[in-house]
Amino acid sequence: MDRLRSDFWVSAQLSQTQAMGLFSFVVKKGDPERGGIIIKHAPLNGTAQLFERSVDFDDNVVWRQLGPEGGEAEAKADERLKRRLSFDPDVWIVEIEDPQNIYQLDAPLLV
């Protein structure tokens, strides 16, 4: 199955979130074609949630939460991202600042 290039998905996601009135930006550019994607969802209250775009066993796009359910202190989330980048330099990191908590993932979250 052909998948959308990572850079195209990120560009579309930035446009969509900005159209919602949210501030979103690329923290780290990854491989333009096949790089993994992590969203840092920051409600601007000192916490953050990390979500990684993935595929399930049936080749459907899903999201997996990195870290504890409900999020963690933003500094801990940033440390988690730093560790991830130490072994996966091709990953994209997109931060979405969402004080009203209106952002929705574009695929199911696996629990």
Phi, psi and omega in degrees: 000130177282137179246155176295137178302146181300317182294326177292316180299314181298315180300315179295320180295318178299316179298316182296313182292322178293326175294335177279357181088013180262150175269121179224149183202160178273120176279321183213126174277139178245201177297126185296330184266310190234012181295143174294163181230129175239132174257130171257109180265114185242110179280006177065034176239018181092000178241169176204152172241142178246134179230135179247130177285135186210183172233148178270187184293340178263011178070027175267142177290133177219170174243143176238134178279134174258126182094184185291150176299137181089354176096186182206174177305140184302323179297322177292320178297318179296322177294321178299318179295319179299316178297319181298317180295336180294336179238357180223077183288351182272356184283145173265142173235122180243125177258136178237117178269120192220075183294338179266359178055051181256350183292139177236135174295151184270007178208166182298150174265122176281133181253000000 
